């Protein structure tokens, strides 16, 4: 299901969001991108961006002290 | 499609923390589909000087020191915002004239030098943030 995983652990806001946006640009509609982040701010902010940009939030999982946030690209 | 919402930021402080916050907000807004203009005026131009940035001789507190250690610097945030969205950075013409500075003196983030009238034209019918 997950087409691409980005490990943005160690990067502070807005680094993980930026990495996600870069990957979303390169992705095709329907692709799911997962970004890993240990930045709590990004875990709150990325879903906000996803809603604002009208993509789909697949999940936000917290495991082993970091977050896995998966997003489906729903439009070009 | 509706026109992109506009956000204009007036940055007048040389404190690194405010410069960082303005750059971060501007770049995230641009990456979120807003049309962003950042107007850098008065002392806020000082951290953008090459001589200040090279020596990292910013006016800052404990927060600024941590930001420099751990995060991308404000000029990198601005470059990212420009690459991934609509973000323009403008230097205030009056402040440049008074200090005798030219674009050569600054980090390469500025799109133009403009006056207040041009800024208000850009900002018209959008939101304005002052920092």
N, CA and C atoms of all chains as a GROMACS GRO file, in nm:
protein
  621
    1UNK      N    1   0.082  -0.121   0.000
    1UNK     CA    2   0.000   0.000   0.000
    1UNK      C    3   0.086   0.127   0.000
    2UNK      N    4   0.186   0.127   0.089
    2UNK     CA    5   0.270   0.247   0.099
    2UNK      C    6   0.373   0.247  -0.014
    3UNK      N    7   0.364   0.349  -0.095
    3UNK     CA    8   0.447   0.357  -0.214
    3UNK      C    9   0.588   0.405  -0.180
    4UNK      N   10   0.596   0.499  -0.084
    4UNK     CA   11   0.726   0.558  -0.050
    4UNK      C   12   0.729   0.594   0.098
    5UNK      N   13   0.840   0.568   0.161
    5UNK     CA   14   0.857   0.604   0.302
    5UNK      C   15   0.970   0.706   0.312
    6UNK      N   16   0.944   0.812   0.388
    6UNK     CA   17   1.046   0.915   0.408
    6UNK      C   18   1.083   0.916   0.556
    7UNK      N   19   1.210   0.900   0.583
    7UNK     CA   20   1.256   0.905   0.721
    7UNK      C   21   1.304   1.047   0.752
    8UNK      N   22   1.217   1.124   0.817
    8UNK     CA   23   1.253   1.264   0.850
    8UNK      C   24   1.279   1.278   1.000
    9UNK      N   25   1.315   1.167   1.066
    9UNK     CA   26   1.344   1.174   1.209
    9UNK      C   27   1.469   1.259   1.230
   10UNK      N   28   1.466   1.340   1.333
   10UNK     CA   29   1.580   1.429   1.359
   10UNK      C   30   1.560   1.566   1.298
   11UNK      N   31   1.458   1.580   1.216
   11UNK     CA   32   1.432   1.709   1.150
   11UNK      C   33   1.316   1.778   1.221
   12UNK      N   34   1.333   1.908   1.247
   12UNK     CA   35   1.229   1.984   1.316
   12UNK      C   36   1.134   2.048   1.216
   13UNK      N   37   1.018   2.089   1.267
   13UNK     CA   38   0.917   2.162   1.190
   13UNK      C   39   0.983   2.278   1.115
   14UNK      N   40   0.961   2.302   0.988
   14UNK     CA   41   0.869   2.230   0.900
   14UNK      C   42   0.940   2.126   0.811
   15UNK      N   43   1.056   2.076   0.856
   15UNK     CA   44   1.132   1.980   0.774
   15UNK      C   45   1.052   1.860   0.727
   16UNK      N   46   0.987   1.786   0.821
   16UNK     CA   47   0.911   1.667   0.776
   16UNK      C   48   0.798   1.702   0.679
   17UNK      N   49   0.730   1.814   0.704
   17UNK     CA   50   0.623   1.857   0.613
   17UNK      C   51   0.680   1.885   0.474
   18UNK      N   52   0.794   1.952   0.473
   18UNK     CA   53   0.857   1.986   0.345
   18UNK      C   54   0.896   1.860   0.267
   19UNK      N   55   0.952   1.764   0.338
   19UNK     CA   56   0.990   1.638   0.272
   19UNK      C   57   0.867   1.569   0.215
   20UNK      N   58   0.757   1.573   0.292
   20UNK     CA   59   0.632   1.512   0.245
   20UNK      C   60   0.583   1.584   0.118
   21UNK      N   61   0.585   1.716   0.121
   21UNK     CA   62   0.535   1.793   0.006
   21UNK      C   63   0.618   1.761  -0.119
   22UNK      N   64   0.748   1.752  -0.103
   22UNK     CA   65   0.834   1.718  -0.217
   22UNK      C   66   0.795   1.582  -0.275
   23UNK      N   67   0.774   1.486  -0.186
   23UNK     CA   68   0.739   1.350  -0.231
   23UNK      C   69   0.600   1.348  -0.295
   24UNK      N   70   0.507   1.427  -0.239
   24UNK     CA   71   0.371   1.432  -0.294
   24UNK      C   72   0.372   1.488  -0.436
   25UNK      N   73   0.459   1.585  -0.458
   25UNK     CA   74   0.469   1.645  -0.592
   25UNK      C   75   0.511   1.542  -0.695
   26UNK      N   76   0.604   1.456  -0.654
   26UNK     CA   77   0.659   1.356  -0.746
   26UNK      C   78   0.566   1.235  -0.760
   27UNK      N   79   0.473   1.219  -0.665
   27UNK     CA   80   0.389   1.099  -0.662
   27UNK      C   81   0.275   1.108  -0.764
   28UNK      N   82   0.215   0.992  -0.792
   28UNK     CA   83   0.097   0.987  -0.878
   28UNK      C   84  -0.028   0.988  -0.790
   29UNK      N   85  -0.141   1.030  -0.847
   29UNK     CA   86  -0.268   1.027  -0.773
   29UNK      C   87  -0.296   0.882  -0.731
   30UNK      N   88  -0.331   0.864  -0.604
   30UNK     CA   89  -0.356   0.729  -0.552
   30UNK      C   90  -0.240   0.674  -0.474
   31UNK      N   91  -0.121   0.730  -0.491
   31UNK     CA   92  -0.004   0.684  -0.416
   31UNK      C   93  -0.017   0.722  -0.268
   32UNK      N   94   0.034   0.634  -0.182
   32UNK     CA   95   0.038   0.664  -0.039
   32UNK      C   96   0.184   0.684   0.003
   33UNK      N   97   0.208   0.797   0.068
   33UNK     CA   98   0.342   0.832   0.115
   33UNK      C   99   0.340   0.830   0.267
   34UNK      N  100   0.440   0.769   0.326
   34UNK     CA  101   0.448   0.768   0.473
   34UNK      C  102   0.572   0.844   0.515
   35UNK      N  103   0.552   0.938   0.608
   35UNK     CA  104   0.667   1.014   0.659
   35UNK      C  105   0.687   0.978   0.806
   36UNK      N  106   0.813   0.956   0.842
   36UNK     CA  107   0.848   0.926   0.981
   36UNK      C  108   0.905   1.052   1.044
   37UNK      N  109   0.856   1.082   1.165
   37UNK     CA  110   0.903   1.203   1.231
   37UNK      C  111   0.902   1.184   1.382
   38UNK      N  112   1.003   1.235   1.448
   38UNK     CA  113   0.998   1.233   1.595
   38UNK      C  114   0.969   1.372   1.651
   39UNK      N  115   0.918   1.456   1.564
   39UNK     CA  116   0.885   1.592   1.601
   39UNK      C  117   0.734   1.600   1.626
   40UNK      N  118   0.696   1.626   1.753
   40UNK     CA  119   0.553   1.625   1.789
   40UNK      C  120   0.476   1.733   1.714
   41UNK      N  121   0.542   1.846   1.690
   41UNK     CA  122   0.477   1.956   1.616
   41UNK      C  123   0.437   1.912   1.477
   42UNK      N  124   0.525   1.836   1.412
   42UNK     CA  125   0.495   1.790   1.276
   42UNK      C  126   0.378   1.691   1.277
   43UNK      N  127   0.370   1.610   1.381
   43UNK     CA  128   0.261   1.511   1.389
   43UNK      C  129   0.126   1.582   1.399
   44UNK      N  130   0.125   1.702   1.454
   44UNK     CA  131   0.000   1.780   1.461
   44UNK      C  132  -0.022   1.858   1.332
   45UNK      N  133   0.086   1.908   1.277
   45UNK     CA  134   0.074   2.003   1.166
   45UNK      C  135   0.054   1.934   1.031
   46UNK      N  136   0.116   1.819   1.012
   46UNK     CA  137   0.104   1.751   0.882
   46UNK      C  138  -0.042   1.716   0.852
   47UNK      N  139  -0.119   1.657   0.949
   47UNK     CA  140  -0.261   1.631   0.918
   47UNK      C  141  -0.339   1.758   0.883
   48UNK      N  142  -0.303   1.870   0.945
   48UNK     CA  143  -0.370   1.998   0.912
   48UNK      C  144  -0.343   2.035   0.766
   49UNK      N  145  -0.219   2.017   0.726
   49UNK     CA  146  -0.182   2.047   0.587
   49UNK      C  147  -0.258   1.956   0.491
   50UNK      N  148  -0.265   1.828   0.527
   50UNK     CA  149  -0.332   1.729   0.442
   50UNK      C  150  -0.479   1.768   0.422
   51UNK      N  151  -0.545   1.809   0.533
   51UNK     CA  152  -0.685   1.851   0.522
   51UNK      C  153  -0.700   1.977   0.437
   52UNK      N  154  -0.613   2.072   0.463
   52UNK     CA  155  -0.621   2.199   0.390
   52UNK      C  156  -0.602   2.178   0.240
   53UNK      N  157  -0.510   2.088   0.206
   53UNK     CA  158  -0.479   2.066   0.065
   53UNK      C  159  -0.570   1.959   0.004
   54UNK      N  160  -0.665   1.909   0.083
   54UNK     CA  161  -0.766   1.814   0.037
   54UNK      C  162  -0.706   1.683  -0.016
   55UNK      N  163  -0.601   1.636   0.054
   55UNK     CA  164  -0.554   1.500   0.031
   55UNK      C  165  -0.615   1.413   0.142
   56UNK      N  166  -0.576   1.286   0.151
   56UNK     CA  167  -0.638   1.198   0.249
   56UNK      C  168  -0.536   1.147   0.350
   57UNK      N  169  -0.569   1.165   0.479
   57UNK     CA  170  -0.482   1.115   0.585
   57UNK      C  171  -0.515   0.967   0.605
   58UNK      N  172  -0.418   0.880   0.583
   58UNK     CA  173  -0.441   0.736   0.595
   58UNK      C  174  -0.425   0.693   0.741
   59UNK      N  175  -0.316   0.733   0.803
   59UNK     CA  176  -0.301   0.708   0.947
   59UNK      C  177  -0.192   0.796   1.009
   60UNK      N  178  -0.204   0.811   1.142
   60UNK     CA  179  -0.096   0.868   1.223
   60UNK      C  180  -0.073   0.765   1.334
   61UNK      N  181   0.041   0.696   1.328
   61UNK     CA  182   0.072   0.594   1.428
   61UNK      C  183   0.192   0.640   1.509
   62UNK      N  184   0.184   0.621   1.642
   62UNK     CA  185   0.300   0.652   1.724
   62UNK      C  186   0.360   0.520   1.770
   63UNK      N  187   0.483   0.492   1.727
   63UNK     CA  188   0.549   0.368   1.767
   63UNK      C  189   0.695   0.395   1.800
   64UNK      N  190   0.744   0.333   1.903
   64UNK     CA  191   0.886   0.343   1.941
   64UNK      C  192   0.935   0.488   1.947
   65UNK      N  193   0.850   0.576   1.996
   65UNK     CA  194   0.892   0.714   2.016
   65UNK      C  195   0.894   0.800   1.891
   66UNK      N  196   0.836   0.750   1.783
   66UNK     CA  197   0.823   0.840   1.667
   66UNK      C  198   0.689   0.818   1.597
   67UNK      N  199   0.657   0.906   1.506
   67UNK     CA  200   0.528   0.903   1.439
   67UNK      C  201   0.545   0.856   1.294
   68UNK      N  202   0.446   0.776   1.252
   68UNK     CA  203   0.439   0.737   1.112
   68UNK      C  204   0.310   0.796   1.057
   69UNK      N  205   0.324   0.887   0.965
   69UNK     CA  206   0.207   0.959   0.913
   69UNK      C  207   0.194   0.924   0.763
   70UNK      N  208   0.083   0.861   0.729
   70UNK     CA  209   0.064   0.819   0.590
   70UNK      C  210  -0.044   0.904   0.523
   71UNK      N  211  -0.015   0.944   0.401
   71UNK     CA  212  -0.102   1.036   0.328
   71UNK      C  213  -0.122   0.983   0.186
   72UNK      N  214  -0.249   0.985   0.142
   72UNK     CA  215  -0.276   0.945   0.004
   72UNK      C  216  -0.294   1.071  -0.081
   73UNK      N  217  -0.227   1.072  -0.194
   73UNK     CA  218  -0.243   1.184  -0.287
   73UNK      C  219  -0.374   1.165  -0.362
   74UNK      N  220  -0.469   1.256  -0.342
   74UNK     CA  221  -0.602   1.234  -0.400
   74UNK      C  222  -0.631   1.321  -0.522
   75UNK      N  223  -0.540   1.413  -0.552
   75UNK     CA  224  -0.560   1.495  -0.673
   75UNK      C  225  -0.423   1.544  -0.719
   76UNK      N  226  -0.411   1.589  -0.844
   76UNK     CA  227  -0.280   1.630  -0.895
   76UNK      C  228  -0.224   1.752  -0.822
   77UNK      N  229  -1.152   2.830  -1.056
   77UNK     CA  230  -1.094   2.813  -0.922
   77UNK      C  231  -1.074   2.948  -0.855
   78UNK      N  232  -1.096   2.952  -0.724
   78UNK     CA  233  -1.076   3.076  -0.649
   78UNK      C  234  -0.930   3.119  -0.656
   79UNK      N  235  -0.910   3.249  -0.642
   79UNK     CA  236  -0.772   3.299  -0.634
   79UNK      C  237  -0.712   3.252  -0.503
   80UNK      N  238  -0.581   3.228  -0.506
   80UNK     CA  239  -0.513   3.183  -0.384
   80UNK      C  240  -0.524   3.292  -0.278
   81UNK      N  241  -0.550   3.254  -0.151
   81UNK     CA  242  -0.552   3.356  -0.046
   81UNK      C  243  -0.414   3.420  -0.031
   82UNK      N  244  -0.416   3.549   0.003
   82UNK     CA  245  -0.289   3.622   0.013
   82UNK      C  246  -0.250   3.644   0.158
   83UNK      N  247  -0.122   3.628   0.184
   83UNK     CA  248  -0.067   3.660   0.316
   83UNK      C  249   0.054   3.750   0.296
   84UNK      N  250   0.053   3.862   0.364
   84UNK     CA  251   0.168   3.953   0.357
   84UNK      C  252   0.224   3.971   0.497
   85UNK      N  253   0.355   3.957   0.508
   85UNK     CA  254   0.419   3.966   0.639
   85UNK      C  255   0.514   4.086   0.639
   86UNK      N  256   0.498   4.170   0.739
   86UNK     CA  257   0.590   4.282   0.758
   86UNK      C  258   0.685   4.243   0.871
   87UNK      N  259   0.812   4.231   0.838
   87UNK     CA  260   0.912   4.193   0.938
   87UNK      C  261   1.000   4.315   0.964
   88UNK      N  262   0.995   4.366   1.088
   88UNK     CA  263   1.071   4.488   1.120
   88UNK      C  264   1.171   4.464   1.234
   89UNK      N  265   1.182   4.341   1.280
   89UNK     CA  266   1.270   4.312   1.394
   89UNK      C  267   1.394   4.236   1.350
   90UNK      N  268   1.507   4.268   1.411
   90UNK     CA  269   1.630   4.196   1.379
   90UNK      C  270   1.650   4.074   1.469
   91UNK      N  271   1.560   4.052   1.564
   91UNK     CA  272   1.576   3.937   1.653
   91UNK      C  273   1.564   3.808   1.572
   92UNK      N  274   1.661   3.722   1.586
   92UNK     CA  275   1.664   3.600   1.506
   92UNK      C  276   1.536   3.517   1.523
   93UNK      N  277   1.485   3.513   1.646
   93UNK     CA  278   1.364   3.433   1.672
   93UNK      C  279   1.246   3.483   1.588
   94UNK      N  280   1.234   3.615   1.576
   94UNK     CA  281   1.123   3.671   1.496
   94UNK      C  282   1.148   3.651   1.348
   95UNK      N  283   1.273   3.666   1.308
   95UNK     CA  284   1.308   3.644   1.166
   95UNK      C  285   1.279   3.498   1.129
   96UNK      N  286   1.314   3.407   1.221
   96UNK     CA  287   1.289   3.264   1.196
   96UNK      C  288   1.139   3.237   1.188
   97UNK      N  289   1.063   3.293   1.284
   97UNK     CA  290   0.918   3.269   1.287
   97UNK      C  291   0.852   3.323   1.159
   98UNK      N  292   0.892   3.443   1.117
   98UNK     CA  293   0.833   3.501   0.996
   98UNK      C  294   0.868   3.417   0.873
   99UNK      N  295   0.992   3.369   0.868
   99UNK     CA  296   1.036   3.288   0.754
   99UNK      C  297   0.964   3.154   0.752
  100UNK      N  298   0.946   3.097   0.871
  100UNK     CA  299   0.878   2.968   0.882
  100UNK      C  300   0.731   2.982   0.842
  101UNK      N  301   0.666   3.085   0.898
  101UNK     CA  302   0.524   3.105   0.865
  101UNK      C  303   0.506   3.134   0.717
  102UNK      N  304   0.593   3.216   0.664
  102UNK     CA  305   0.585   3.250   0.522
  102UNK      C  306   0.604   3.128   0.434
  103UNK      N  307   0.701   3.044   0.468
  103UNK     CA  308   0.728   2.930   0.381
  103UNK      C  309   0.619   2.823   0.395
  104UNK      N  310   0.570   2.800   0.516
  104UNK     CA  311   0.462   2.701   0.532
  104UNK      C  312   0.334   2.752   0.464
  105UNK      N  313   0.305   2.880   0.476
  105UNK     CA  314   0.186   2.936   0.409
  105UNK      C  315   0.199   2.917   0.257
  106UNK      N  316   0.319   2.943   0.203
  106UNK     CA  317   0.340   2.926   0.059
  106UNK      C  318   0.321   2.780   0.019
  107UNK      N  319   0.373   2.689   0.103
  107UNK     CA  320   0.361   2.546   0.073
  107UNK      C  321   0.218   2.497   0.090
  108UNK      N  322   0.134   2.578   0.155
  108UNK     CA  323  -0.007   2.542   0.175
  108UNK      C  324  -0.097   2.614   0.075
  109UNK      N  325  -0.039   2.664  -0.030
  109UNK     CA  326  -0.119   2.720  -0.137
  109UNK      C  327  -0.150   2.868  -0.126
  110UNK      N  328  -0.090   2.938  -0.028
  110UNK     CA  329  -0.114   3.082  -0.019
  110UNK      C  330  -0.010   3.157  -0.102
  111UNK      N  331  -0.050   3.278  -0.141
  111UNK     CA  332   0.042   3.365  -0.216
  111UNK      C  333   0.104   3.460  -0.113
  112UNK      N  334   0.234   3.443  -0.088
  112UNK     CA  335   0.295   3.510   0.027
  112UNK      C  336   0.396   3.617  -0.018
  113UNK      N  337   0.386   3.734   0.046
  113UNK     CA  338   0.486   3.840   0.029
  113UNK      C  339   0.547   3.869   0.166
  114UNK      N  340   0.678   3.865   0.174
  114UNK     CA  341   0.747   3.900   0.298
  114UNK      C  342   0.823   4.030   0.275
  115UNK      N  343   0.783   4.133   0.351
  115UNK     CA  344   0.844   4.265   0.337
  115UNK      C  345   0.939   4.284   0.454
  116UNK      N  346   1.068   4.294   0.424
  116UNK     CA  347   1.170   4.304   0.529
  116UNK      C  348   1.214   4.449   0.538
  117UNK      N  349   1.190   4.509   0.654
  117UNK     CA  350   1.217   4.651   0.666
  117UNK      C  351   1.297   4.684   0.793
  118UNK      N  352   1.352   4.802   0.797
  118UNK     CA  353   1.427   4.854   0.913
  118UNK      C  354   1.533   4.755   0.962
  119UNK      N  355   1.543   4.738   1.094
  119UNK     CA  356   1.650   4.652   1.148
  119UNK      C  357   1.640   4.506   1.104
  120UNK      N  358   1.523   4.466   1.057
  120UNK     CA  359   1.506   4.327   1.014
  120UNK      C  360   1.598   4.294   0.896
  121UNK      N  361   1.648   4.395   0.827
  121UNK     CA  362   1.741   4.368   0.716
  121UNK      C  363   1.878   4.322   0.766
  122UNK      N  364   1.912   4.357   0.889
  122UNK     CA  365   2.047   4.329   0.940
  122UNK      C  366   2.083   4.179   0.940
  123UNK      N  367   1.995   4.090   0.990
  123UNK     CA  368   2.032   3.948   0.984
  123UNK      C  369   2.046   3.894   0.842
  124UNK      N  370   1.989   3.962   0.745
  124UNK     CA  371   1.999   3.918   0.606
  124UNK      C  372   2.128   3.966   0.539
  125UNK      N  373   2.204   4.052   0.606
  125UNK     CA  374   2.332   4.097   0.550
  125UNK      C  375   2.428   3.980   0.545
  126UNK      N  376   2.504   3.968   0.436
  126UNK     CA  377   2.602   3.859   0.426
  126UNK      C  378   2.698   3.862   0.544
  127UNK      N  379   2.741   3.984   0.582
  127UNK     CA  380   2.841   3.992   0.690
  127UNK      C  381   2.785   3.945   0.824
  128UNK      N  382   2.656   3.967   0.846
  128UNK     CA  383   2.594   3.919   0.970
  128UNK      C  384   2.578   3.767   0.964
  129UNK      N  385   2.528   3.719   0.852
  129UNK     CA  386   2.497   3.577   0.839
  129UNK      C  387   2.623   3.491   0.841
  130UNK      N  388   2.730   3.540   0.778
  130UNK     CA  389   2.855   3.462   0.776
  130UNK      C  390   2.912   3.442   0.915
  131UNK      N  391   2.903   3.547   0.994
  131UNK     CA  392   2.957   3.539   1.132
  131UNK      C  393   2.853   3.487   1.231
  132UNK      N  394   2.731   3.465   1.184
  132UNK     CA  395   2.618   3.426   1.270
  132UNK      C  396   2.606   3.523   1.386
  133UNK      N  397   2.636   3.649   1.361
  133UNK     CA  398   2.632   3.748   1.469
  133UNK      C  399   2.492   3.809   1.479
  134UNK      N  400   2.396   3.721   1.503
  134UNK     CA  401   2.257   3.763   1.511
  134UNK      C  402   2.224   3.813   1.650
  135UNK      N  403   2.126   3.903   1.656
  135UNK     CA  404   2.072   3.941   1.786
  135UNK      C  405   1.977   3.830   1.828
  136UNK      N  406   2.010   3.759   1.934
  136UNK     CA  407   1.926   3.645   1.970
  136UNK      C  408   1.943   3.606   2.116
  137UNK      N  409   1.846   3.528   2.164
  137UNK     CA  410   1.851   3.475   2.300
  137UNK      C  411   1.875   3.325   2.295
  138UNK      N  412   1.836   3.259   2.405
  138UNK     CA  413   1.858   3.116   2.418
  138UNK      C  414   1.787   3.036   2.308
  139UNK      N  415   1.666   3.083   2.276
  139UNK     CA  416   1.588   3.016   2.171
  139UNK      C  417   1.660   3.024   2.036
  140UNK      N  418   1.712   3.141   2.004
  140UNK     CA  419   1.782   3.159   1.877
  140UNK      C  420   1.905   3.070   1.867
  141UNK      N  421   1.978   3.058   1.977
  141UNK     CA  422   2.096   2.972   1.978
  141UNK      C  423   2.058   2.827   1.949
  142UNK      N  424   1.949   2.781   2.011
  142UNK     CA  425   1.902   2.644   1.986
  142UNK      C  426   1.854   2.626   1.843
  143UNK      N  427   1.785   2.728   1.793
  143UNK     CA  428   1.736   2.719   1.654
  143UNK      C  429   1.853   2.702   1.558
  144UNK      N  430   1.959   2.781   1.580
  144UNK     CA  431   2.075   2.772   1.491
  144UNK      C  432   2.143   2.636   1.499
  145UNK      N  433   2.144   2.579   1.620
  145UNK     CA  434   2.207   2.448   1.638
  145UNK      C  435   2.127   2.336   1.574
  146UNK      N  436   1.994   2.346   1.586
  146UNK     CA  437   1.912   2.228   1.556
  146UNK      C  438   1.832   2.234   1.428
  147UNK      N  439   1.805   2.352   1.376
  147UNK     CA  440   1.711   2.361   1.263
  147UNK      C  441   1.776   2.429   1.143
  148UNK      N  442   1.704   2.424   1.033
  148UNK     CA  443   1.747   2.499   0.915
  148UNK      C  444   1.738   2.649   0.945
  149UNK      N  445   1.837   2.724   0.897
  149UNK     CA  446   1.836   2.868   0.921
  149UNK      C  447   1.726   2.935   0.838
  150UNK      N  448   1.687   3.057   0.878
  150UNK     CA  449   1.574   3.125   0.813
  150UNK      C  450   1.589   3.137   0.662
  151UNK      N  451   1.711   3.157   0.613
  151UNK     CA  452   1.725   3.174   0.467
  151UNK      C  453   1.697   3.042   0.394
  152UNK      N  454   1.730   2.930   0.459
  152UNK     CA  455   1.696   2.799   0.400
  152UNK      C  456   1.544   2.779   0.398
  153UNK      N  457   1.477   2.821   0.507
  153UNK     CA  458   1.331   2.811   0.511
  153UNK      C  459   1.270   2.890   0.395
  154UNK      N  460   1.324   3.008   0.373
  154UNK     CA  461   1.271   3.093   0.264
  154UNK      C  462   1.297   3.029   0.128
  155UNK      N  463   1.416   2.974   0.109
  155UNK     CA  464   1.447   2.907  -0.019
  155UNK      C  465   1.348   2.791  -0.041
  156UNK      N  466   1.319   2.717   0.064
  156UNK     CA  467   1.224   2.605   0.053
  156UNK      C  468   1.085   2.654   0.016
  157UNK      N  469   1.042   2.760   0.082
  157UNK     CA  470   0.910   2.817   0.052
  157UNK      C  471   0.900   2.862  -0.093
  158UNK      N  472   1.009   2.920  -0.142
  158UNK     CA  473   1.012   2.966  -0.282
  158UNK      C  474   1.008   2.847  -0.378
  159UNK      N  475   1.078   2.740  -0.341
  159UNK     CA  476   1.085   2.623  -0.430
  159UNK      C  477   0.951   2.550  -0.435
  160UNK      N  478   0.878   2.550  -0.324
  160UNK     CA  479   0.758   2.467  -0.315
  160UNK      C  480   0.628   2.547  -0.314
  161UNK      N  481   0.636   2.676  -0.335
  161UNK     CA  482   0.513   2.756  -0.333
  161UNK      C  483   0.538   2.895  -0.388
  162UNK      N  484   0.440   2.983  -0.365
  162UNK     CA  485   0.453   3.120  -0.412
  162UNK      C  486   0.496   3.209  -0.295
  163UNK      N  487   0.624   3.237  -0.288
  163UNK     CA  488   0.678   3.321  -0.181
  163UNK      C  489   0.775   3.421  -0.242
  164UNK      N  490   0.746   3.548  -0.219
  164UNK     CA  491   0.836   3.655  -0.267
  164UNK      C  492   0.887   3.732  -0.146
  165UNK      N  493   1.015   3.767  -0.150
  165UNK     CA  494   1.076   3.839  -0.039
  165UNK      C  495   1.122   3.976  -0.091
  166UNK      N  496   1.082   4.080  -0.021
  166UNK     CA  497   1.112   4.216  -0.065
  166UNK      C  498   1.188   4.292   0.044
  167UNK      N  499   1.288   4.368   0.000
  167UNK     CA  500   1.360   4.455   0.091
  167UNK      C  501   1.302   4.596   0.080
  168UNK      N  502   1.294   4.663   0.193
  168UNK     CA  503   1.238   4.798   0.199
  168UNK      C  504   1.334   4.900   0.136
  169UNK      N  505   1.284   4.974   0.039
  169UNK     CA  506   1.367   5.069  -0.036
  169UNK      C  507   1.423   5.180   0.054
  170UNK      N  508   1.341   5.230   0.143
  170UNK     CA  509   1.387   5.338   0.231
  170UNK      C  510   1.504   5.293   0.318
  171UNK      N  511   1.488   5.177   0.381
  171UNK     CA  512   1.593   5.128   0.470
  171UNK      C  513   1.723   5.104   0.393
  172UNK      N  514   1.711   5.054   0.271
  172UNK     CA  515   1.828   5.030   0.186
  172UNK      C  516   1.898   5.163   0.154
  173UNK      N  517   1.818   5.264   0.119
  173UNK     CA  518   1.873   5.396   0.083
  173UNK      C  519   1.943   5.460   0.202
  174UNK      N  520   1.877   5.456   0.316
  174UNK     CA  521   1.932   5.521   0.435
  174UNK      C  522   2.066   5.460   0.474
  175UNK      N  523   2.078   5.330   0.459
  175UNK     CA  524   2.201   5.262   0.500
  175UNK      C  525   2.302   5.249   0.384
  176UNK      N  526   2.261   5.285   0.264
  176UNK     CA  527   2.351   5.273   0.149
  176UNK      C  528   2.378   5.128   0.109
  177UNK      N  529   2.285   5.039   0.138
  177UNK     CA  530   2.302   4.897   0.103
  177UNK      C  531   2.250   4.870  -0.038
  178UNK      N  532   2.306   4.767  -0.102
  178UNK     CA  533   2.252   4.719  -0.229
  178UNK      C  534   2.224   4.570  -0.213
  179UNK      N  535   2.160   4.512  -0.314
  179UNK     CA  536   2.127   4.370  -0.310
  179UNK      C  537   2.251   4.282  -0.290
  180UNK      N  538   2.366   4.333  -0.338
  180UNK     CA  539   2.493   4.260  -0.326
  180UNK      C  540   2.531   4.233  -0.180
  181UNK      N  541   2.484   4.319  -0.091
  181UNK     CA  542   2.520   4.307   0.051
  181UNK      C  543   2.443   4.195   0.122
  182UNK      N  544   2.342   4.139   0.054
  182UNK     CA  545   2.249   4.049   0.123
  182UNK      C  546   2.255   3.904   0.074
  183UNK      N  547   2.210   3.815   0.160
  183UNK     CA  548   2.187   3.676   0.120
  183UNK      C  549   2.093   3.677  -0.001
  184UNK      N  550   2.110   3.580  -0.090
  184UNK     CA  551   2.034   3.586  -0.217
  184UNK      C  552   1.889   3.538  -0.203
  185UNK      N  553   1.815   3.595  -0.110
  185UNK     CA  554   1.675   3.554  -0.093
  185UNK      C  555   1.578   3.661  -0.142
  186UNK      N  556   1.628   3.780  -0.171
  186UNK     CA  557   1.536   3.888  -0.207
  186UNK      C  558   1.499   3.884  -0.355
  187UNK      N  559   1.369   3.906  -0.380
  187UNK     CA  560   1.321   3.911  -0.518
  187UNK      C  561   1.330   4.052  -0.573
  188UNK      N  562   1.316   4.152  -0.483
  188UNK     CA  563   1.317   4.290  -0.531
  188UNK      C  564   1.330   4.385  -0.413
  189UNK      N  565   1.358   4.511  -0.446
  189UNK     CA  566   1.354   4.619  -0.347
  189UNK      C  567   1.232   4.702  -0.380
  190UNK      N  568   1.142   4.719  -0.283
  190UNK     CA  569   1.019   4.793  -0.313
  190UNK      C  570   0.988   4.894  -0.202
  191UNK      N  571   0.902   4.988  -0.235
  191UNK     CA  572   0.856   5.087  -0.138
  191UNK      C  573   0.723   5.045  -0.077
  192UNK      N  574   0.675   5.129   0.012
  192UNK     CA  575   0.553   5.097   0.086
  192UNK      C  576   0.430   5.094  -0.006
  193UNK      N  577   0.428   5.181  -0.104
  193UNK     CA  578   0.311   5.183  -0.194
  193UNK      C  579   0.300   5.050  -0.269
  194UNK      N  580   0.412   5.004  -0.321
  194UNK     CA  581   0.413   4.876  -0.392
  194UNK      C  582   0.373   4.763  -0.298
  195UNK      N  583   0.422   4.770  -0.173
  195UNK     CA  584   0.386   4.666  -0.077
  195UNK      C  585   0.236   4.664  -0.052
  196UNK      N  586   0.177   4.781  -0.034
  196UNK     CA  587   0.032   4.782  -0.008
  196UNK      C  588  -0.047   4.734  -0.130
  197UNK      N  589   0.003   4.759  -0.248
  197UNK     CA  590  -0.063   4.703  -0.367
  197UNK      C  591  -0.059   4.551  -0.364
  198UNK      N  592   0.056   4.496  -0.325
  198UNK     CA  593   0.069   4.350  -0.317
  198UNK      C  594  -0.021   4.292  -0.209
  199UNK      N  595  -0.033   4.367  -0.100
  199UNK     CA  596  -0.103   4.314   0.018
  199UNK      C  597  -0.255   4.334   0.011
  200UNK      N  598  -0.299   4.413  -0.087
  200UNK     CA  599  -0.440   4.450  -0.093
  200UNK      C  600  -0.534   4.330  -0.090
  201UNK      N  601  -0.636   4.339  -0.007
  201UNK     CA  602  -0.740   4.236   0.007
  201UNK      C  603  -0.689   4.104   0.064
  202UNK      N  604  -0.570   4.106   0.122
  202UNK     CA  605  -0.521   3.984   0.188
  202UNK      C  606  -0.500   4.009   0.336
  203UNK      N  607  -0.444   3.911   0.402
  203UNK     CA  608  -0.413   3.927   0.545
  203UNK      C  609  -0.273   3.983   0.560
  204UNK      N  610  -0.255   4.066   0.663
  204UNK     CA  611  -0.122   4.121   0.691
  204UNK      C  612  -0.081   4.082   0.833
  205UNK      N  613   0.038   4.028   0.844
  205UNK     CA  614   0.096   3.994   0.974
  205UNK      C  615   0.215   4.087   0.998
  206UNK      N  616   0.228   4.137   1.118
  206UNK     CA  617   0.344   4.222   1.149
  206UNK      C  618   0.429   4.157   1.257
  207UNK      N  619   0.557   4.151   1.232
  207UNK     CA  620   0.645   4.088   1.331
  207UNK      C  621   0.767   4.175   1.358
   0.00000   0.00000   0.00000
